[in-house]
Amino acid sequence: MWSVIALGGVAGCGAFPLGTGAAPNDPVPVGQLVAQGVFSTVVAAKPVTGTVTILKEPTDGSYVIRLESLSAPDESGLQLIGVAGTTTVFSRSLRAITGNQNYATGLTSSLTWSSVSIRNILDPNQNYATAQLQSP
């Protein structure tokens, strides 16, 4: 079953400075809920909390990754990694370590999203946290 979320558009996908103390609060994008999950910390010394939703835009069929109530370690080099099946399909620098954030992926092909992770580019083989995604 698909849910339609209709509050706002894909706004707030730009850069937001780390360490400023202010957290982004992007509006919830319009779209069909495709997958969702909760971050589970992998590295105890680098805790990450928050939820992930994947939405499909009704206008162009592209996917948006939304992070809600994010809290991540205060360090530079954090990356957001989206995986469909076993293939990394999205990788972008994390805009901020806290807040509600939207990431426009530009991907329009049919995908079965499996997970979203946060890791540091200085240690790309170690995820700090992973959200295993499930269909709604």
N, CA and C atoms as a LAMMPS dump frame, in Angstrom:
ITEM: TIMESTEP
0
ITEM: NUMBER OF ATOMS
408
ITEM: BOX BOUNDS ff ff ff
-5.0000000000000000e+02 5.0000000000000000e+02
-5.0000000000000000e+02 5.0000000000000000e+02
-5.0000000000000000e+02 5.0000000000000000e+02
ITEM: ATOMS id mol type element x y z
1 1 1 N 0.834 -1.169 0
2 1 2 C 0 0 0
3 1 3 C 0.884 1.239 0
4 2 1 N 0.545 2.211 -0.821
5 2 2 C 1.301 3.452 -0.925
6 2 3 C 0.675 4.527 -0.063
7 3 1 N 1.515 5.309 0.555
8 3 2 C 1.064 6.48 1.279
9 3 3 C 1.477 7.703 0.49
10 4 1 N 0.68 8.717 0.498
11 4 2 C 1.033 9.954 -0.167
12 4 3 C 1.225 11.022 0.896
13 5 1 N 2.401 11.617 0.862
14 5 2 C 2.703 12.688 1.792
15 5 3 C 2.656 13.977 1
16 6 1 N 1.893 14.942 1.452
17 6 2 C 1.69 16.161 0.67
18 6 3 C 1.91 17.42 1.49
19 7 1 N 3.125 17.564 1.98
20 7 2 C 3.455 18.772 2.73
21 7 3 C 4.727 19.364 2.146
22 8 1 N 4.636 20.349 1.323
23 8 2 C 5.824 21.007 0.791
24 8 3 C 6.301 20.386 -0.496
25 9 1 N 7.529 20.679 -0.871
26 9 2 C 8.161 20.144 -2.072
27 9 3 C 9.539 19.671 -1.69
28 10 1 N 10.393 19.415 -2.666
29 10 2 C 11.752 19.019 -2.333
30 10 3 C 12.547 20.286 -2.118
31 11 1 N 12.398 20.839 -0.963
32 11 2 C 13.115 22.054 -0.611
33 11 3 C 14.216 21.701 0.362
34 12 1 N 15.185 22.559 0.431
35 12 2 C 16.233 22.402 1.431
36 12 3 C 17.248 21.344 1.114
37 13 1 N 17.499 21.053 -0.161
38 13 2 C 18.473 20.028 -0.511
39 13 3 C 19.876 20.603 -0.679
40 14 1 N 20.082 21.862 -0.346
41 14 2 C 21.388 22.494 -0.507
42 14 3 C 22.291 22.27 0.681
43 15 1 N 23.471 22.854 0.605
44 15 2 C 24.475 22.692 1.656
45 15 3 C 24.051 23.42 2.932
46 16 1 N 24.486 22.875 4.052
47 16 2 C 24.222 23.487 5.353
48 16 3 C 25.503 23.302 6.15
49 17 1 N 26.096 24.363 6.68
50 17 2 C 27.407 24.253 7.325
51 17 3 C 27.389 23.379 8.58
52 18 1 N 28.374 22.481 8.681
53 18 2 C 28.521 21.654 9.877
54 18 3 C 29.03 22.517 11.026
55 19 1 N 28.651 22.151 12.233
56 19 2 C 29.183 22.795 13.409
57 19 3 C 28.653 24.187 13.691
58 20 1 N 27.576 24.603 13.048
59 20 2 C 27.058 25.946 13.28
60 20 3 C 26.098 25.987 14.456
61 21 1 N 25.67 24.825 14.938
62 21 2 C 24.725 24.778 16.034
63 21 3 C 23.28 24.793 15.559
64 22 1 N 23.033 25.265 14.364
65 22 2 C 21.68 25.296 13.814
66 22 3 C 21.45 24.021 13.008
67 23 1 N 20.263 23.47 13.109
68 23 2 C 19.922 22.248 12.383
69 23 3 C 18.951 22.579 11.259
70 24 1 N 19.128 21.981 10.076
71 24 2 C 18.147 22.207 9.024
72 24 3 C 16.807 21.589 9.401
73 25 1 N 15.751 22.172 8.919
74 25 2 C 14.411 21.636 9.141
75 25 3 C 13.667 21.692 7.814
76 26 1 N 14.121 20.856 6.871
77 26 2 C 13.522 20.823 5.542
78 26 3 C 12.074 20.362 5.628
79 27 1 N 11.209 20.919 4.773
80 27 2 C 9.812 20.471 4.764
81 27 3 C 9.711 19.043 4.231
82 28 1 N 8.676 18.333 4.648
83 28 2 C 8.44 16.979 4.148
84 28 3 C 8.077 17.08 2.668
85 29 1 N 8.79 16.358 1.796
86 29 2 C 8.489 16.448 0.368
87 29 3 C 7.183 15.746 0.004
88 30 1 N 6.616 16.164 -1.118
89 30 2 C 5.436 15.514 -1.664
90 30 3 C 5.904 14.223 -2.322
91 31 1 N 5.178 13.139 -2.129
92 31 2 C 5.548 11.903 -2.808
93 31 3 C 4.97 10.663 -2.174
94 32 1 N 5.176 9.56 -2.878
95 32 2 C 4.74 8.255 -2.378
96 32 3 C 5.823 7.673 -1.488
97 33 1 N 5.442 7.191 -0.329
98 33 2 C 6.375 6.538 0.573
99 33 3 C 6.752 5.185 -0.021
100 34 1 N 8.041 4.994 -0.271
101 34 2 C 8.535 3.775 -0.908
102 34 3 C 9.161 2.831 0.113
103 35 1 N 9.93 3.397 1.059
104 35 2 C 10.617 2.584 2.064
105 35 3 C 10.906 3.45 3.279
106 36 1 N 11.121 2.776 4.417
107 36 2 C 11.409 3.502 5.65
108 36 3 C 12.212 2.622 6.592
109 37 1 N 12.941 3.268 7.504
110 37 2 C 13.738 2.527 8.469
111 37 3 C 14.266 3.446 9.549
112 38 1 N 14.915 2.853 10.553
113 38 2 C 15.47 3.575 11.691
114 38 3 C 16.961 3.27 11.744
115 39 1 N 17.779 4.315 11.961
116 39 2 C 19.216 4.087 12.069
117 39 3 C 19.536 3.221 13.273
118 40 1 N 20.424 2.268 13.061
119 40 2 C 20.947 1.42 14.113
120 40 3 C 22.456 1.647 14.147
121 41 1 N 22.969 2.089 15.291
122 41 2 C 24.387 2.397 15.416
123 41 3 C 25.219 1.136 15.286
124 42 1 N 26.28 1.217 14.475
125 42 2 C 27.204 0.101 14.276
126 42 3 C 28.448 0.293 15.141
127 43 1 N 28.947 1.529 15.208
128 43 2 C 30.141 1.86 15.983
129 43 3 C 29.689 2.596 17.247
130 44 1 N 29.831 1.946 18.407
131 44 2 C 29.316 2.511 19.663
132 44 3 C 29.896 3.898 19.965
133 45 1 N 31.137 4.125 19.601
134 45 2 C 31.767 5.421 19.872
135 45 3 C 31.294 6.514 18.918
136 46 1 N 30.545 6.137 17.893
137 46 2 C 30.04 7.091 16.887
138 46 3 C 28.526 6.914 16.74
139 47 1 N 27.739 7.204 17.78
140 47 2 C 26.29 6.936 17.716
141 47 3 C 25.557 7.837 16.717
142 48 1 N 24.62 7.228 16.022
143 48 2 C 23.747 7.931 15.082
144 48 3 C 22.315 7.516 15.403
145 49 1 N 21.422 8.504 15.485
146 49 2 C 20.004 8.221 15.685
147 49 3 C 19.19 8.978 14.643
148 50 1 N 17.976 8.508 14.415
149 50 2 C 17.076 9.158 13.47
150 50 3 C 16.385 8.143 12.59
151 51 1 N 15.51 8.643 11.734
152 51 2 C 14.767 7.774 10.819
153 51 3 C 15.042 8.179 9.376
154 52 1 N 14.784 7.232 8.487
155 52 2 C 14.974 7.44 7.055
156 52 3 C 13.687 7.087 6.334
157 53 1 N 13.275 7.919 5.402
158 53 2 C 12.181 7.562 4.499
159 53 3 C 12.655 7.821 3.073
160 54 1 N 12.199 6.982 2.177
161 54 2 C 12.446 7.159 0.746
162 54 3 C 11.095 7.468 0.126
163 55 1 N 11.035 8.586 -0.583
164 55 2 C 9.797 9.003 -1.247
165 55 3 C 10.036 9.105 -2.746
166 56 1 N 8.994 8.845 -3.512
167 56 2 C 9.068 8.985 -4.964
168 56 3 C 8.222 10.184 -5.364
169 57 1 N 8.873 11.151 -6.013
170 57 2 C 8.208 12.389 -6.436
171 57 3 C 7.153 12.104 -7.497
172 58 1 N 5.962 12.694 -7.372
173 58 2 C 4.909 12.449 -8.36
174 58 3 C 5.161 13.154 -9.699
175 59 1 N 5.928 14.236 -9.694
176 59 2 C 6.109 14.999 -10.934
177 59 3 C 7.093 14.352 -11.899
178 60 1 N 8.245 13.899 -11.402
179 60 2 C 9.249 13.327 -12.31
180 60 3 C 9.639 11.893 -11.964
181 61 1 N 9.076 11.33 -10.908
182 61 2 C 9.369 9.943 -10.539
183 61 3 C 10.719 9.746 -9.871
184 62 1 N 11.392 10.839 -9.5
185 62 2 C 12.691 10.701 -8.842
186 62 3 C 12.506 10.43 -7.353
187 63 1 N 13.544 9.875 -6.751
188 63 2 C 13.514 9.524 -5.337
189 63 3 C 14.126 10.628 -4.482
190 64 1 N 13.597 10.771 -3.274
191 64 2 C 14.137 11.685 -2.275
192 64 3 C 14.403 10.866 -1.014
193 65 1 N 15.604 11.02 -0.479
194 65 2 C 15.93 10.407 0.808
195 65 3 C 15.692 11.478 1.869
196 66 1 N 14.875 11.151 2.852
197 66 2 C 14.583 12.099 3.935
198 66 3 C 15.09 11.53 5.259
199 67 1 N 15.878 12.339 5.961
200 67 2 C 16.346 12.009 7.294
201 67 3 C 15.555 12.859 8.28
202 68 1 N 15.032 12.23 9.318
203 68 2 C 14.271 12.963 10.334
204 68 3 C 14.885 12.716 11.702
205 69 1 N 14.921 13.785 12.487
206 69 2 C 15.47 13.74 13.853
207 69 3 C 16.877 13.162 13.868
208 70 1 N 17.669 13.52 12.858
209 70 2 C 19.032 13.003 12.754
210 70 3 C 19.918 13.577 13.857
211 71 1 N 20.744 12.717 14.417
212 71 2 C 21.815 13.116 15.317
213 71 3 C 23.004 12.22 14.996
214 72 1 N 24.106 12.84 14.537
215 72 2 C 25.299 12.097 14.124
216 72 3 C 26.525 12.717 14.79
217 73 1 N 27.668 12.016 14.777
218 73 2 C 28.883 12.561 15.392
219 73 3 C 29.29 13.894 14.754
220 74 1 N 29.818 14.781 15.562
221 74 2 C 30.24 16.099 15.097
222 74 3 C 31.65 15.999 14.516
223 75 1 N 31.71 15.591 13.261
224 75 2 C 32.995 15.492 12.57
225 75 3 C 32.777 15.713 11.075
226 76 1 N 33.805 16.145 10.405
227 76 2 C 33.693 16.379 8.967
228 76 3 C 33.91 15.068 8.211
229 77 1 N 33.472 15.047 6.969
230 77 2 C 33.673 13.884 6.11
231 77 3 C 32.561 12.856 6.158
232 78 1 N 31.432 13.173 6.8
233 78 2 C 30.342 12.198 6.875
234 78 3 C 29.612 12.105 5.54
235 79 1 N 29.32 10.887 5.131
236 79 2 C 28.663 10.605 3.87
237 79 3 C 27.353 9.863 4.107
238 80 1 N 26.373 10.16 3.259
239 80 2 C 25.091 9.461 3.252
240 80 3 C 25.143 8.494 2.072
241 81 1 N 24.915 7.219 2.342
242 81 2 C 25.029 6.182 1.321
243 81 3 C 23.688 5.474 1.176
244 82 1 N 23.123 5.465 -0.038
245 82 2 C 21.882 4.76 -0.318
246 82 3 C 22.161 3.505 -1.126
247 83 1 N 21.563 2.398 -0.707
248 83 2 C 21.8 1.111 -1.351
249 83 3 C 20.482 0.517 -1.827
250 84 1 N 20.479 0.042 -3.064
251 84 2 C 19.339 -0.695 -3.621
252 84 3 C 19.843 -2.104 -3.913
253 85 1 N 19.207 -3.091 -3.287
254 85 2 C 19.727 -4.462 -3.401
255 85 3 C 21.068 -4.517 -2.692
256 86 1 N 22.137 -4.768 -3.467
257 86 2 C 23.501 -4.765 -2.913
258 86 3 C 24.37 -3.701 -3.576
259 87 1 N 23.744 -2.802 -4.346
260 87 2 C 24.487 -1.799 -5.11
261 87 3 C 24.308 -0.408 -4.515
262 88 1 N 25.423 0.287 -4.307
263 88 2 C 25.353 1.689 -3.879
264 88 3 C 24.84 2.509 -5.055
265 89 1 N 23.708 3.179 -4.859
266 89 2 C 23.094 3.97 -5.927
267 89 3 C 23.122 5.462 -5.626
268 90 1 N 23.521 5.825 -4.403
269 90 2 C 23.527 7.231 -4.01
270 90 3 C 24.605 7.443 -2.962
271 91 1 N 25.397 8.495 -3.132
272 91 2 C 26.417 8.856 -2.161
273 91 3 C 26.577 10.365 -2.192
274 92 1 N 26.426 10.98 -1.044
275 92 2 C 26.498 12.438 -0.95
276 92 3 C 27.027 12.822 0.426
277 93 1 N 27.684 13.948 0.511
278 93 2 C 28.126 14.461 1.813
279 93 3 C 26.909 14.811 2.655
280 94 1 N 26.991 14.473 3.922
281 94 2 C 25.92 14.819 4.852
282 94 3 C 25.916 16.334 5.026
283 95 1 N 24.751 16.963 4.895
284 95 2 C 24.64 18.424 4.957
285 95 3 C 24.828 18.967 6.366
286 96 1 N 24.397 18.235 7.348
287 96 2 C 24.493 18.666 8.743
288 96 3 C 24.398 17.415 9.609
289 97 1 N 24.817 17.546 10.866
290 97 2 C 24.83 16.375 11.75
291 97 3 C 23.541 16.218 12.546
292 98 1 N 22.626 17.177 12.421
293 98 2 C 21.346 17.091 13.113
294 98 3 C 20.244 17.615 12.209
295 99 1 N 19.004 17.345 12.597
296 99 2 C 17.871 17.965 11.923
297 99 3 C 17.114 17.057 10.984
298 100 1 N 16.22 17.683 10.222
299 100 2 C 15.388 17.022 9.216
300 100 3 C 15.904 17.474 7.854
301 101 1 N 16.336 16.502 7.04
302 101 2 C 17.033 16.836 5.801
303 101 3 C 16.504 16.03 4.629
304 102 1 N 16.388 16.693 3.474
305 102 2 C 15.986 16.042 2.222
306 102 3 C 17.181 15.98 1.276
307 103 1 N 17.321 14.844 0.589
308 103 2 C 18.366 14.657 -0.406
309 103 3 C 17.724 14.197 -1.706
310 104 1 N 17.708 15.081 -2.704
311 104 2 C 17.186 14.721 -4.024
312 104 3 C 18.229 13.827 -4.692
313 105 1 N 17.812 12.634 -5.121
314 105 2 C 18.773 11.687 -5.681
315 105 3 C 18.963 11.841 -7.183
316 106 1 N 17.932 12.338 -7.882
317 106 2 C 18.001 12.408 -9.338
318 106 3 C 17.774 11.059 -9.997
319 107 1 N 17.545 10.015 -9.201
320 107 2 C 17.333 8.662 -9.735
321 107 3 C 15.857 8.462 -10.05
322 108 1 N 15.56 7.94 -11.246
323 108 2 C 14.167 7.741 -11.638
324 108 3 C 13.851 6.296 -11.998
325 109 1 N 14.868 5.455 -12.163
326 109 2 C 14.59 4.059 -12.513
327 109 3 C 13.97 3.344 -11.319
328 110 1 N 13.263 2.257 -11.591
329 110 2 C 12.615 1.496 -10.528
330 110 3 C 13.682 0.835 -9.655
331 111 1 N 13.661 1.131 -8.366
332 111 2 C 14.649 0.598 -7.428
333 111 3 C 13.956 -0.021 -6.223
334 112 1 N 14.584 -1.052 -5.685
335 112 2 C 14.156 -1.623 -4.414
336 112 3 C 15.219 -1.228 -3.396
337 113 1 N 14.925 -0.167 -2.632
338 113 2 C 15.87 0.354 -1.662
339 113 3 C 16.024 -0.633 -0.512
340 114 1 N 17.26 -0.914 -0.111
341 114 2 C 17.491 -1.871 0.969
342 114 3 C 18.054 -1.227 2.232
343 115 1 N 18.897 -0.184 2.092
344 115 2 C 19.464 0.445 3.286
345 115 3 C 19.984 1.837 2.97
346 116 1 N 20.133 2.608 4.037
347 116 2 C 20.8 3.908 3.992
348 116 3 C 21.774 3.916 5.167
349 117 1 N 23.014 4.316 4.886
350 117 2 C 24.053 4.32 5.917
351 117 3 C 24.711 5.678 6.009
352 118 1 N 25.359 5.907 7.152
353 118 2 C 26.211 7.07 7.344
354 118 3 C 27.597 6.546 7.695
355 119 1 N 28.596 7.068 6.96
356 119 2 C 29.984 6.685 7.213
357 119 3 C 30.878 7.891 6.996
358 120 1 N 32.124 7.773 7.404
359 120 2 C 33.089 8.843 7.192
360 120 3 C 33.964 8.473 6.003
361 121 1 N 34.208 9.437 5.108
362 121 2 C 35.018 9.149 3.915
363 121 3 C 36.452 8.775 4.287
364 122 1 N 36.893 9.119 5.492
365 122 2 C 38.242 8.745 5.923
366 122 3 C 38.33 7.261 6.273
367 123 1 N 37.183 6.618 6.511
368 123 2 C 37.124 5.182 6.799
369 123 3 C 35.926 4.599 6.052
370 124 1 N 36.021 4.525 4.703
371 124 2 C 34.862 4.154 3.89
372 124 3 C 34.38 2.711 4.068
373 125 1 N 35.148 1.884 4.746
374 125 2 C 34.732 0.495 4.95
375 125 3 C 33.97 0.294 6.248
376 126 1 N 33.758 1.379 7.011
377 126 2 C 33.087 1.265 8.305
378 126 3 C 31.878 2.193 8.364
379 127 1 N 30.695 1.603 8.366
380 127 2 C 29.476 2.392 8.557
381 127 3 C 29.332 2.742 10.023
382 128 1 N 28.978 4.002 10.314
383 128 2 C 28.685 4.4 11.688
384 128 3 C 27.302 3.898 12.083
385 129 1 N 26.374 3.942 11.138
386 129 2 C 25.003 3.482 11.394
387 129 3 C 24.362 3.112 10.068
388 130 1 N 23.406 2.19 10.142
389 130 2 C 22.668 1.757 8.96
390 130 3 C 21.195 1.656 9.311
391 131 1 N 20.369 2.119 8.398
392 131 2 C 18.922 1.926 8.506
393 131 3 C 18.531 0.872 7.474
394 132 1 N 18.087 -0.287 7.941
395 132 2 C 17.571 -1.321 7.037
396 132 3 C 16.157 -0.888 6.649
397 133 1 N 15.915 -0.776 5.346
398 133 2 C 14.641 -0.226 4.869
399 133 3 C 13.627 -1.316 4.58
400 134 1 N 12.369 -0.974 4.844
401 134 2 C 11.252 -1.866 4.559
402 134 3 C 10.18 -1.094 3.834
403 135 1 N 9.433 -1.786 3.001
404 135 2 C 8.282 -1.166 2.335
405 135 3 C 7.204 -0.888 3.368
406 136 1 N 6.454 0.202 3.166
407 136 2 C 5.392 0.524 4.144
408 136 3 C 4.268 -0.499 4.135
